[in-house]
Amino acid sequence: MILDLLKVRSYRFGVLSVLVCINSSLKKGASFIVDTILIRRIRNIENLHGIEVFQTSLIWPGTGICLPGIGIFIHDAIPESARKRIIQHEYGHYLDYKIGDAGDQKRFLRSHLLGFYLKIGLPSLLNLMWGINKIPAFSGDHRRFWTETRANRLANSHFGETLAEDFDRYFPTAQT
């Protein structure tokens, strides 16, 4: 999710603005951006609805990011054995945007999208930033940061029996 936005190589930050344009491009039918060497759509993912999933080399290797309103992006070098659990975790962030955790859907100026980015995405990003993650509100292991465990609980609940076998090993649902 924003989980690994910080890990995006600094010279690639401009690329994220290109990713942001994908949503409007797709709505206009300009799919020439997708299914190229840089960004490829992943199809037929079990129990995923409402958001597209893409693989790309434009983010830090081994990572994924959920950008509600745009899509879920995973690095194209993620091995098949890890792909399912990472996509499911990122989908947990999408569920947080759509329904929230235990009815706690974040809003800002009556917008769920702004609420997600400011109240979930931004704290997640700040937790990854060296220096800022020394501030108590943003400190701790990212895998156990509250934004991540929320997503993990939602993914665990949503996918149930189809949850990746090793999901709990990599994506804990408790902050401890």
C-alpha positions as CSV (number, residue, x, y, z in Angstrom):
1,M,0.0,0.0,0.0
2,I,1.3,3.4,0.7
3,L,3.1,0.7,2.6
4,D,5.9,0.8,0.2
5,L,5.5,4.2,-1.5
6,L,8.5,5.5,0.4
7,K,10.6,2.6,-0.8
8,V,10.0,3.7,-4.4
9,R,13.3,4.9,-5.7
10,S,13.5,8.7,-5.5
11,Y,14.0,9.1,-9.2
12,R,10.8,7.1,-9.7
13,F,8.5,9.4,-7.8
14,G,7.6,11.2,-11.1
15,V,6.4,7.8,-12.3
16,L,3.8,7.7,-9.6
17,S,2.2,10.7,-11.1
18,V,1.9,8.7,-14.3
19,L,0.3,5.9,-12.3
20,V,-2.2,8.5,-11.0
21,C,-3.2,9.3,-14.6
22,I,-4.0,5.6,-15.3
23,N,-7.4,5.9,-13.7
24,S,-8.6,8.7,-15.9
25,S,-7.0,7.2,-18.9
26,L,-8.7,3.9,-18.4
27,K,-12.1,5.6,-18.0
28,K,-11.5,7.2,-21.3
29,G,-10.6,3.9,-22.9
30,A,-6.9,4.7,-23.3
31,S,-5.7,1.3,-22.3
32,F,-2.5,1.8,-24.3
33,I,-0.9,2.8,-21.0
34,V,-1.7,-0.6,-19.5
35,D,-0.5,-3.9,-20.8
36,T,2.8,-2.5,-21.9
37,I,6.3,-3.4,-20.7
38,L,6.0,-1.0,-17.7
39,I,2.5,-1.8,-16.5
40,R,0.6,-5.0,-17.0
41,R,-2.9,-5.9,-15.8
42,I,-3.3,-9.0,-13.7
43,R,-6.6,-10.7,-14.5
44,N,-8.8,-13.4,-12.9
45,I,-7.9,-12.9,-9.3
46,E,-10.2,-14.9,-7.0
47,N,-12.5,-12.8,-4.8
48,L,-11.2,-9.4,-6.0
49,H,-13.9,-6.9,-7.0
50,G,-14.0,-3.2,-7.5
51,I,-10.3,-2.5,-8.2
52,E,-7.9,-3.4,-10.9
53,V,-4.5,-5.1,-10.1
54,F,-1.4,-4.3,-12.1
55,Q,2.2,-5.5,-12.0
56,T,5.0,-3.0,-12.8
57,S,8.7,-2.4,-12.4
58,L,8.0,1.2,-11.4
59,I,7.9,0.5,-7.7
60,W,10.5,-0.9,-5.3
61,P,11.2,-4.6,-5.8
62,G,9.2,-6.9,-3.6
63,T,6.6,-4.3,-2.7
64,G,3.0,-3.5,-3.4
65,I,0.8,-0.4,-3.1
66,C,-2.9,0.2,-3.1
67,L,-4.1,3.4,-4.5
68,P,-7.9,3.5,-4.2
69,G,-9.5,5.1,-7.3
70,I,-6.5,4.0,-9.4
71,G,-5.5,0.4,-8.6
72,I,-3.3,-2.1,-6.8
73,F,0.3,-2.3,-8.0
74,I,2.7,-5.0,-7.2
75,H,6.3,-5.2,-8.4
76,D,6.7,-7.6,-11.4
77,A,9.6,-9.4,-9.8
78,I,7.4,-10.7,-6.9
79,P,7.6,-14.5,-7.1
80,E,4.4,-16.4,-7.7
81,S,4.6,-17.9,-4.3
82,A,4.2,-14.5,-2.6
83,R,1.9,-12.8,-5.1
84,K,-1.4,-14.0,-3.7
85,R,-0.7,-12.9,-0.1
86,I,0.6,-9.5,-1.2
87,I,-2.4,-8.8,-3.4
88,Q,-4.7,-9.9,-0.7
89,H,-3.0,-7.6,1.8
90,E,-3.2,-4.7,-0.6
91,Y,-6.9,-5.5,-1.2
92,G,-7.3,-5.2,2.5
93,H,-6.4,-1.6,2.2
94,Y,-9.0,-1.2,-0.6
95,L,-11.6,-2.8,1.7
96,D,-10.5,-0.3,4.4
97,Y,-11.3,2.5,1.9
98,K,-14.6,1.0,0.9
99,I,-16.0,-0.2,4.2
100,G,-13.5,0.5,7.0
101,D,-12.6,-1.7,9.9
102,A,-15.6,-2.6,12.1
103,G,-17.6,0.2,10.5
104,D,-14.8,2.8,11.1
105,Q,-14.6,4.1,7.5
106,K,-12.4,7.2,7.4
107,R,-13.8,10.4,5.9
108,F,-12.4,13.9,5.3
109,L,-14.6,16.7,4.0
110,R,-17.3,14.0,3.5
111,S,-15.0,12.1,1.1
112,H,-14.1,8.5,1.7
113,L,-11.3,8.8,-0.9
114,L,-9.7,11.8,0.9
115,G,-10.3,10.2,4.2
116,F,-8.5,7.1,3.2
117,Y,-5.5,8.9,1.7
118,L,-5.2,11.4,4.7
119,K,-6.1,9.2,7.6
120,I,-4.8,5.8,6.4
121,G,-2.4,6.3,3.5
122,L,-0.4,9.3,5.0
123,P,0.2,7.7,8.4
124,S,1.3,4.5,6.7
125,L,3.7,6.5,4.5
126,L,5.0,8.4,7.5
127,N,5.6,5.2,9.4
128,L,8.0,4.2,6.6
129,M,9.9,7.5,6.5
130,W,13.2,7.4,8.4
131,G,13.3,10.2,11.0
132,I,9.5,10.7,11.0
133,N,9.1,7.1,12.1
134,K,10.8,8.1,15.4
135,I,7.8,10.2,16.3
136,P,5.7,8.0,18.6
137,A,2.5,8.3,16.5
138,F,4.4,6.9,13.5
139,S,6.9,4.6,15.1
140,G,7.1,0.8,15.0
141,D,7.5,-2.1,12.7
142,H,5.5,-1.4,9.5
143,R,4.1,-4.9,9.4
144,R,2.5,-4.2,12.8
145,F,1.6,-0.6,12.3
146,W,-2.1,0.0,12.9
147,T,-2.9,0.8,9.2
148,E,-1.4,-2.5,8.1
149,T,-3.1,-4.6,10.8
150,R,-6.4,-3.0,9.8
151,A,-5.8,-4.1,6.2
152,N,-4.8,-7.6,7.3
153,R,-7.9,-8.1,9.4
154,L,-10.1,-7.0,6.5
155,A,-8.3,-9.2,4.1
156,N,-8.4,-12.2,6.5
157,S,-12.2,-11.7,6.9
158,H,-12.9,-11.1,3.2
159,F,-10.9,-14.0,1.8
160,G,-11.7,-16.6,4.5
161,E,-10.9,-20.0,3.2
162,T,-9.3,-18.6,0.0
163,L,-6.7,-16.6,2.1
164,A,-3.1,-17.4,1.1
165,E,-1.8,-20.3,3.3
166,D,1.1,-18.2,4.6
167,F,-0.8,-14.9,4.9
168,D,-0.7,-14.8,8.7
169,R,3.1,-15.4,8.8
170,Y,3.8,-12.3,6.7
171,F,0.8,-10.1,7.5
172,P,-0.1,-10.1,11.3
173,T,-3.5,-8.9,12.4
174,A,-2.4,-7.7,15.8
175,Q,-0.2,-4.7,16.6
176,T,1.8,-6.3,19.4
